[in-house]
Amino acid sequence: MSSTYAFGQLTHDFGRFGLGAGVRHMRDEDLSKTLGYQGSAFLDLTAARFTAAVESRSTDFDDAPFTASGSDLGLTGVTSASGIAACSVDSLNYGLGFSIARPSYSF
């Protein structure tokens, strides 16, 4: 399988806090294509940083031909069915983070 992945993000640090926006593109050859939009923020308190991110993704699966028997589909009076399956899914992803950075240790 051949996969491609690209992600770009632009952030701005306002001092104690910052904001960011990004876009993600993923493609798995002969399987699916995903496009996502991300927003993020961080807040610095002394040596601790709190981060939050949310991303909206839309995935389109490549069309796939299928053939199934009527009994496999739960249909009576139908011997077989065939066609093209076209599916997609939307998702919402979120994350929270916490990090500590001091000269003598890190977490």
C-alpha positions in Angstrom: 0.0 0.0 0.0 1.2 3.5 -0.8 0.3 6.2 1.7 0.9 10.0 1.7 0.6 12.4 4.6 1.0 16.1 4.8 0.4 18.4 7.8 0.9 22.2 8.1 0.3 24.4 11.1 0.7 28.1 11.7 1.0 29.3 15.3 1.5 32.6 17.0 3.0 33.0 20.4 1.4 36.0 22.3 3.7 35.6 25.3 2.0 33.5 28.0 -0.5 32.0 25.5 -0.6 31.1 21.8 -3.0 30.0 19.1 -2.6 27.8 16.1 -4.5 26.5 13.0 -3.6 23.7 10.8 -4.7 21.4 7.9 -4.0 17.7 7.5 -4.2 15.6 4.3 -3.9 11.8 4.3 -4.2 9.5 1.4 -4.0 5.7 1.4 -3.9 4.5 -2.2 -6.9 2.5 -3.2 -8.5 2.9 0.2 -9.3 6.4 1.5 -8.6 10.1 1.5 -8.8 12.3 4.7 -8.9 16.0 5.1 -8.8 17.6 8.5 -8.8 21.1 10.0 -7.2 21.7 13.4 -7.3 24.5 15.9 -5.0 24.6 19.0 -4.1 26.8 21.9 -1.6 26.8 24.8 -1.1 28.6 28.1 2.2 28.9 29.9 2.3 29.1 33.7 5.8 29.4 35.1 7.5 26.1 33.9 4.2 24.3 33.0 2.4 24.4 29.6 -1.2 23.4 29.1 -2.3 22.7 25.5 -5.6 21.9 23.9 -6.4 21.0 20.3 -9.5 20.1 18.3 -9.7 18.7 14.8 -12.5 18.1 12.4 -11.8 15.3 9.9 -13.7 14.1 6.8 -12.7 10.7 5.3 -13.9 9.4 1.9 -13.4 5.8 1.2 -12.6 4.8 -2.4 -15.6 3.3 -4.3 -15.5 -0.5 -4.2 -17.6 -2.9 -6.4 -19.4 -5.7 -4.5 -21.6 -8.7 -5.2 -23.5 -10.4 -2.4 -26.2 -13.1 -2.2 -29.7 -12.1 -1.1 -29.4 -14.4 1.9 -26.2 -12.6 3.0 -28.1 -9.3 2.9 -31.2 -10.7 4.6 -33.4 -10.3 1.5 -36.0 -12.9 0.6 -36.8 -13.4 -3.1 -33.5 -11.8 -4.2 -30.8 -14.2 -5.4 -28.0 -11.6 -5.6 -27.2 -8.0 -5.5 -24.3 -6.0 -6.9 -23.2 -2.5 -7.1 -20.6 0.1 -6.0 -20.2 0.9 -2.4 -19.4 4.5 -1.6 -18.8 5.4 2.0 -17.5 8.3 4.1 -17.2 9.3 7.7 -16.8 12.5 9.6 -15.1 12.7 13.0 -14.2 15.2 15.7 -10.9 14.7 17.5 -9.7 16.5 20.6 -6.8 16.4 22.9 -5.4 18.0 26.1 -1.8 18.2 27.1 0.4 19.2 30.1 4.1 19.5 30.1 6.8 20.7 32.6 10.2 22.0 31.6 12.8 22.9 34.2 16.6 23.0 33.8 17.2 19.9 35.9 14.3 17.6 34.8 11.4 17.3 32.3 8.1 15.5 32.3 
